[in-house]
Structures are given as C-alpha cells and as structure tokens.
Amino acid sequence: MGRILLIAWRNLWAHRSRTLMLGGAIAAATALLVLLTCLAVGVARTLFTSATTVTTGDINIGGFYKVTAGQSAPLVLDYPRVEAVVAKVLPDLDYMVARGRGWGRLVSDQGSIIAGVDGVDIAREPGLPKVLTIVAGRLADLAKPGSVLLFQEQAKRLKVKVGDDLVFSTQTARGVDNTVDLRVVAIARDMGLLSSFSVFVSQDVLRAAYQLNAGSTGAVLIYVKDPARVEADIALLRPALAKAGYTLLDREAKAFWFKFQEVNDQDWTGQRLDVTSWKDEITFVSWTLGAINGITFLLTLVLLVIIAVGIMNTLWIAIRERTREIGTLRAIGMGRGKVALLFLVEAFFLGLLGTSLGAALGSLAAAGLNALHLGVPKGVQIFLLSSTLGFAFDPLRILVDAGLITLCVTLIALVPSAKAASLTPVKAMGHLG
C-alpha cells in the first residue's frame, strides 16, 4: 500500500499542471460551499440570539387575563409563584426574566406610531446589552422611571432624539384609557422585524399604564443552559404548572400577539398561561433558515455535478495519455485491483488537497466578510433580524462539506479506474498515444 501511495503522489507531481487546474477547481467549489455554510450558520445564530433576547426566551410562560369573556390582557398574575415552579422543575435552568407586555400608541410632538411595548428591568437582562447596538444615549438609563428605548426607524418616524419626551397611550384590562409620560434615553440600531413593532420601557411604565401591582408581569422568559433540551423542559413544565393549579392554553406554534383574537373568542374568564418555545414565537421568520438551507443544498448539488463532469473528463484523458504507463505497471506484475486502486488514491489525494485549500480560503473569506459588518437592505433586515450580514463557523459542518466533496471526487474516479485496470499489458504497451 505504501508503494501505491508513493506512486500516486509522484504521478500527481509529474502532471502538476493538470493537478493544479483540477485542484484549483475543487478548491474554488469548496470555498464557495464553505462560505455559504458559514452564512447559513451565521443567519441561524443571529435569528436565535436576536429572537431569544429581544422578543422571546428559550421557553416562555405568557399569560392572558380576562375580566370579561370578550376582552383579554397580556398578564401573568403573581409571577414569582410561577418562577418558583420553574426553578423547582427545570434541571438546566440558567436564569429567568420577567418581561412586561403592552400595546399602544407612542406620540411625539411631530408624529405617532403603534407599537408593542416591552417592560424590562435592565439590571436583570444580561442578554440585551450583548444584542442591542446603541447608537445614541445609554442602555443603562433604561433603569430610570418613565424611560423608553427606541430603534432608529421608530425615532425617525417620531422625529425624536435622546432626551425628547413622548406620551404612551393605551387601554387597561378594564377598558379604561390611560396615558404615561416617557423620555427617550437610548436609540438602538434597527434589527429587522423585531425592531419594527417593539420598544423597550422601564417596568414602572407598564405598571402605571395598566394599573398593575408589582407581582404582575406580561411573561416569564426562561433561559436554559442547553437549548437542545427545550422540548423536554416544556414536557416537564406543563404538567408541573397544571399541578400547581394553573389552567394552560393549548400549545400553538404562533407568536403571542397573533393569539389575542382567538383568546377573545373563547368563553372563559380569569387567568390562563401559555407555554411556548422560542421556535413557536418566531415562526413568522423561521422560513428564512429553510430558504438558506435549501439554497445551500441546491448549490451543493450543482457544484458536485460540475466537479463530477470535470473530474470524469480529465481522468479519461489522463488514462488515454498514460496507457503505456499502465501497460508497463501491469507487465511488471501489478494486478488489476492495484491499478484501479492507484487511480482512486490519486483522486483521493487530489480531492483532499483541493478541499483542504478551499476550506481554508472559504473560512478566511467568511472571517473577512464578517469583520466588515456588511449592511443589508431594509427588506432583508426584516427576515434576518439584523441590520448586518453575519458569518459564523461550525467546524463540524465545514469538515462535512470538505469530506463530501473529497468523497465525491474519489467515487467519480471508480469508472475511469476500472477502465484503466481492464487494459491488458500487451494492448496497453502497444498503444501509440
């Protein structure tokens, strides 16, 4: 076997022009595939990180409270009791966040917008500083009473800047109109669809607007140490909450805000909880991942077909050029199997060298593009949940990409290798080229 490896390596070196041409083509295809893989991984991580910080937890316990059968409010009453159940049941709990939920109109001197309003205790929100990019003001000032954080497009529509005043107008759970004065303390970079309908305010704003006590909130956002356990954790959490006396809504893969009409149409009053995963809450953009993965799959097929055609043609030509060499090898005692193995080893070396170079080039290109923080059009931001294009590395997927192309190159060489092995020594040595 060692002799075959040596001969294969020397053959590649002897025909180095062809080796460089084929290896370069394989490297280019691998680099393109790795770059697209890094983009797919980056988009997936951006979606997950943005969604599970800005609008949802890994697991969410939302609430609907109905004073009358036809009118509901986004409330979890006595949420510390809910948190106690979670802390007791979930084995991989990391931390929890009580997030107020509201809906109303923000009014400035020069404009107004309708928006979802999230009440936060910024001191208990370790994820927000990592995800929000502040372009004006300070995120820490969201701890001040009556404070509000806007996103760039919202601030533009309201024509306000840090330090300006707003009015939040909404309706309480009992149908009473109410207003609260706000002051803009920070403006953050847009984050696509997430920032198009949400603003952040201090917790006191929602409590004042909806006339709530300190034990009420909109939802409990749960973050776990192992996101892969989310479904198993929900399976533990739902019966535990039911045992604690809570009535649960049927689980639906639908964002919280889209459930209001359904809940209003249901004939019940009082408190009910809604337990969902992060995937349930962002189904409206999760198709983005499917689209990118689908494009990656199609591109992979196209690249493999191009490589297959190129490698097959080149190997047929190589066999014709090396017919006398094959005859000589057969004449000195090399069997058919070893001749076929020789060409397979050459193809394997060619694929391994090309994919290794391509993986390195693709990874470097991804790192460079990621460092540039490339901006994307607003229409694309809606689905990426980010204003920039992110590339991320998944070593396992990159190895799989490189291994797939190497395997493809090797398997493609089977037919030409069999053809080379089938030549008889006399016929091969008598070939004139």
C-alpha positions in Angstrom: 0.0 0.0 0.0 2.9 2.3 0.8 4.2 1.9 -2.7 0.9 2.7 -4.3 0.6 5.9 -2.2 4.1 6.9 -3.3 3.4 6.3 -7.0 0.1 8.1 -6.8 1.8 11.2 -5.2 4.6 11.2 -7.8 2.1 10.9 -10.6 0.3 14.0 -9.3 3.5 15.8 -9.1 4.6 14.7 -12.6 1.4 16.1 -14.0 1.3 19.1 -11.8 -0.2 21.4 -14.4 -3.3 19.2 -14.6 -3.2 18.7 -10.8 -3.2 22.5 -10.2 -6.0 23.0 -12.6 -8.3 20.3 -11.1 -7.2 21.1 -7.5 -7.9 24.8 -8.1 -11.4 24.0 -9.4 -12.1 21.7 -6.4 -10.7 24.4 -4.0 -12.9 27.1 -5.5 -16.0 24.9 -5.3 -15.2 24.0 -1.7 -14.5 27.6 -0.7 -17.9 28.7 -2.2 -19.7 25.9 -0.3 -17.9 26.7 3.0 -18.7 30.4 2.6 -22.4 29.7 2.1 -22.3 27.3 5.0 -20.8 30.0 7.2 -23.6 32.3 6.1 -26.3 29.8 6.9 -24.8 29.2 10.3 -24.4 32.9 10.9 -28.0 33.6 10.0 -29.3 30.8 12.2 -27.2 32.0 15.2 -28.4 35.6 14.6 -32.0 34.6 14.5 -31.6 32.5 17.6 -29.7 35.1 19.6 -31.8 38.1 18.5 -35.1 36.3 19.0 -34.3 34.8 22.3 -33.1 38.1 23.7 -35.3 40.8 22.2 -38.7 39.1 22.0 -38.7 35.6 23.5 -36.9 33.3 25.9 -35.8 29.8 25.2 -39.1 28.9 26.8 -41.9 31.4 27.6 -44.7 31.4 30.0 -47.0 34.1 28.7 -50.4 35.0 30.3 -53.8 36.0 29.2 -56.1 37.5 31.8 -59.8 38.1 31.0 -62.0 40.4 33.1 -64.9 39.6 30.7 -65.2 36.7 28.2 -64.6 39.0 25.2 -61.6 41.1 26.5 -58.1 39.9 27.4 -54.9 41.4 28.6 -51.3 40.1 28.4 -50.8 39.4 32.1 -49.3 36.8 34.4 -50.6 37.5 37.9 -48.3 36.7 40.9 -45.4 35.8 38.6 -43.0 35.0 41.5 -45.1 31.9 42.2 -44.7 30.8 38.5 -41.0 31.4 38.8 -40.9 29.2 41.9 -42.5 26.3 39.9 -40.0 26.8 37.1 -37.0 26.8 39.5 -38.2 23.6 41.1 -38.9 21.7 37.9 -36.3 22.6 35.3 -32.9 20.8 35.9 -31.0 23.0 33.4 -32.4 26.4 34.3 -29.9 29.3 33.7 -32.0 32.4 34.6 -35.4 33.9 34.2 -36.6 37.4 33.2 -40.0 39.0 34.0 -40.9 41.0 30.9 -44.0 43.3 30.8 -46.1 43.2 27.6 -48.3 46.0 26.3 -49.6 47.6 23.2 -50.5 51.2 22.4 -49.6 54.4 20.7 -46.4 56.4 21.2 -47.0 60.1 20.5 -44.4 62.8 20.0 -44.8 66.5 19.0 -44.3 65.6 15.4 -45.6 62.0 14.9 -47.0 58.8 16.3 -46.6 55.1 15.9 -48.4 52.0 17.1 -46.1 49.5 18.8 -45.7 46.6 21.2 -44.2 47.8 24.4 -41.9 45.5 26.5 -41.3 46.5 30.1 -37.9 45.5 31.3 -35.8 45.6 34.4 -32.5 46.3 32.7 -30.5 45.1 35.7 -31.9 41.6 35.2 -31.5 41.5 31.5 -27.9 40.1 30.8 -28.7 39.4 27.2 -29.9 42.8 26.0 -26.5 44.6 26.2 -25.0 41.8 24.1 -27.6 42.1 21.3 -28.7 45.7 21.1 -26.3 48.2 19.4 -26.8 51.6 21.0 -26.3 54.5 18.5 -27.3 57.3 20.9 -27.8 57.5 24.7 -27.1 54.8 27.2 -28.9 51.4 27.7 -28.3 51.6 31.4 -30.6 54.7 31.6 -33.5 52.4 30.9 -33.5 51.8 34.6 -34.8 55.3 35.2 -38.5 55.8 35.8 -40.5 56.7 32.7 -37.7 55.8 30.3 -38.0 54.4 26.8 -35.6 52.9 24.2 -36.5 53.3 20.6 -35.0 51.8 17.4 -33.6 54.0 14.6 -36.6 53.8 12.3 -39.0 54.5 15.1 -37.1 57.5 16.3 -37.0 58.7 12.7 -40.8 58.4 12.3 -41.4 60.1 15.6 -38.8 62.7 14.8 -37.2 62.5 18.2 -33.8 62.2 19.7 -32.4 61.2 23.1 -33.8 63.5 25.8 -37.1 64.2 24.0 -40.5 63.4 25.6 -43.2 61.1 24.4 -46.7 60.0 25.6 -47.7 56.4 25.7 -51.4 55.9 25.3 -53.2 52.6 25.9 -56.2 50.9 27.5 -56.2 49.0 30.8 -57.5 45.5 31.2 -60.8 47.0 32.3 -61.2 49.1 29.2 -60.1 52.4 30.7 -58.0 54.8 28.5 -54.7 55.8 30.2 -51.5 57.7 29.3 -48.0 57.8 30.7 -45.2 60.3 30.0 -41.9 58.9 28.7 -38.5 60.2 28.0 -36.2 58.8 25.3 -33.0 57.6 27.0 -31.5 55.5 24.2 -31.8 54.7 20.4 -30.6 51.3 19.1 -29.7 50.1 15.7 -32.6 48.5 13.8 -33.0 44.7 14.0 -35.4 44.0 11.2 -38.8 42.7 12.0 -38.1 42.6 15.7 -37.5 46.3 15.9 -40.3 47.3 13.6 -43.0 46.7 16.2 -41.4 46.7 19.6 -40.0 49.3 22.0 -38.5 48.9 25.5 -39.6 50.8 28.5 -38.8 50.6 32.2 -41.1 48.3 34.2 -42.8 51.1 36.0 -44.2 52.5 32.7 -46.4 49.4 32.1 -47.4 49.1 35.7 -48.6 52.7 35.6 -50.2 52.4 32.2 -52.2 49.2 33.1 -52.6 50.0 36.8 -50.8 46.8 37.9 -49.2 45.8 41.1 -45.6 44.7 41.5 -46.5 41.0 41.3 -47.9 41.2 37.8 -46.0 41.0 34.5 -46.6 40.1 30.9 -44.5 37.0 30.6 -41.7 35.0 32.3 -38.9 34.4 29.8 -36.9 31.3 30.7 -33.3 30.7 29.6 -31.8 27.2 29.9 -28.2 26.0 29.8 -28.9 23.6 26.9 -31.2 24.9 24.2 -31.4 21.4 22.8 -33.5 20.4 25.8 -36.2 22.9 25.3 -38.9 20.4 24.2 -38.0 18.1 27.1 -38.2 21.0 29.5 -41.6 22.1 28.2 -42.8 18.5 28.7 -41.7 18.8 32.4 -43.1 22.3 32.8 -46.6 22.0 31.5 -47.8 19.2 34.0 -46.0 21.0 36.8 -47.9 24.2 36.2 -51.1 22.3 35.9 -50.4 20.5 39.1 -49.8 23.9 40.8 -53.3 24.9 39.9 -52.8 26.9 36.6 -55.0 26.4 33.6 -52.9 26.2 30.4 -53.8 27.1 26.8 -53.3 24.5 24.1 -49.8 24.9 22.6 -49.7 26.6 19.2 -46.7 27.5 17.0 -47.7 31.1 16.7 -46.4 34.4 18.0 -48.0 35.7 21.2 -49.5 38.7 19.6 -51.4 36.6 17.0 -53.3 34.8 19.6 -55.4 37.7 21.0 -58.4 37.3 18.7 -58.5 33.5 19.4 -58.4 34.1 23.1 -61.0 36.9 23.0 -63.4 34.5 21.1 -63.1 31.8 23.9 -65.7 31.8 26.6 -63.8 32.0 29.8 -62.6 34.5 32.4 -59.7 34.7 34.7 -56.0 33.7 34.3 -54.6 31.2 31.7 -51.0 30.5 30.9 -49.4 29.9 27.5 -46.2 27.9 27.4 -44.2 28.1 24.2 -40.7 27.7 22.8 -38.6 30.2 21.0 -39.4 28.5 17.7 -43.1 28.8 18.4 -42.7 32.6 18.9 -40.8 33.3 15.7 -42.5 31.0 13.2 -43.1 34.1 11.1 -39.4 34.4 10.1 -38.2 30.8 10.7 -38.7 30.1 7.0 -35.6 32.2 6.4 -33.5 29.3 7.7 -35.3 26.8 5.5 -34.7 29.0 2.4 -31.0 29.4 3.1 -30.5 25.7 3.8 -32.5 24.9 0.6 -30.2 27.2 -1.4 -27.1 25.6 0.2 -28.4 22.1 -0.7 -29.1 23.1 -4.4 -25.8 24.8 -4.7 -24.0 21.8 -3.3 -25.7 19.6 -5.9 -24.7 21.9 -8.7 -21.1 22.1 -7.5 -20.9 18.3 -7.2 -22.3 17.8 -10.7 -19.8 20.3 -12.1 -16.9 18.6 -10.2 -18.1 15.2 -11.4 -18.2 16.2 -15.1 -14.8 17.9 -14.9 -13.0 15.1 -12.9 -14.5 12.3 -15.2 -13.4 14.0 -18.4 -9.9 14.8 -17.0 -9.4 11.2 -15.8 -10.5 9.7 -19.1 -7.9 11.9 -20.8 -5.3 11.0 -18.2 -5.9 7.3 -18.8 -5.5 7.7 -22.5 -2.3 9.7 -22.1 -0.9 7.1 -19.6 -1.9 4.0 -21.4 1.7 2.8 -22.0 2.5 3.6 -18.3 -0.4 1.4 -17.3 0.8 -1.4 -19.5 4.3 -1.2 -18.0 2.8 -1.4 -14.5 0.7 -4.4 -15.5 3.7 -6.0 -17.2 5.9 -5.8 -14.1 3.2 -7.6 -12.1 0.8 -5.0 -10.8 -2.7 -6.6 -10.7 -5.9 -5.1 -12.0 -7.1 -4.2 -8.4 -3.9 -2.3 -7.6 -4.1 -0.4 -10.9 -7.6 0.7 -10.1 -6.6 1.5 -6.5 -3.7 3.7 -7.8 -6.1 5.9 -9.7 -8.5 6.0 -6.8 -5.7 7.1 -4.5 -4.7 9.8 -6.9 -8.2 11.1 -7.0 -8.4 11.0 -3.2 -5.2 13.0 -2.8 -6.4 15.5 -5.4 -9.8 15.9 -3.6 -8.1 16.1 -0.2 -5.6 18.8 -1.2 -8.3 20.8 -3.1 -10.9 20.7 -0.3 -8.3 21.5 2.4 -7.2 24.6 0.5 -10.8 25.5 -0.3 -12.0 25.1 3.3 -9.1 27.4 4.4 -9.9 30.0 1.8 -13.6 29.9 2.4 -13.1 30.2 6.2 -10.8 33.2 5.7 -13.2 34.8 3.3 -16.1 34.3 5.8 -14.0 35.8 8.6 -13.1 38.8 6.4 -16.7 39.5 5.4 -17.9 39.1 9.0 -15.3 41.7 10.1 -16.7 44.1 7.5 -20.2 44.1 9.1 -21.8 44.2 5.7 -25.1 46.1 5.8 -28.2 44.6 4.2 -31.3 46.3 2.6 -34.2 47.0 5.0 -36.3 44.4 3.2 -33.7 41.7 4.0 -33.3 43.0 7.6 -36.9 42.1 8.3 -36.1 38.4 7.9 -32.5 38.3 9.2 -33.5 40.2 12.4 -30.3 42.1 11.9 -29.0 45.1 10.0 -25.8 43.4 9.1 -24.8 40.1 7.4 -23.3 37.7 9.9 -21.0 34.7 9.1 -20.2 32.1 11.8 -18.1 29.0 11.9 -19.3 25.4 12.5 -16.1 23.3 12.3 -18.2 20.1 12.0 -20.2 21.4 9.1 -17.1 22.6 7.3 -15.5 19.2 7.8 -18.6 17.6 6.4 -18.6 19.9 3.3 -14.9 19.1 2.6 -15.4 15.4 3.3 -18.4 15.3 1.0 -16.5 16.8 -1.9 -13.4 14.6 -1.3 -15.7 11.5 -1.3 -17.4 12.7 -4.4 -14.1 13.2 -6.2 -12.9 9.7 -5.1 -16.1 7.9 -6.1 -16.2 9.6 -9.5 -12.8 8.0 -10.2 -14.2 4.5 -9.9 -15.3 4.2 -13.5 -12.1 5.5 -15.1 -10.1 3.4 -12.6 -12.0 0.3 -13.7 -11.3 1.2 -17.3 -7.6 1.6 -16.6 -7.5 -1.8 -14.7 -9.2 -3.6 -17.6 -6.4 -2.8 -20.1 -4.2 -5.9 -20.9 -0.4 -5.3 -20.7 0.2 -6.2 -24.4 -2.5 -3.9 -25.7 -1.5 -1.0 -23.3 2.2 -1.2 -24.1 1.4 -1.3 -27.8 -0.6 1.9 -27.6 0.9 4.7 -29.6 -0.7 7.6 -27.6 
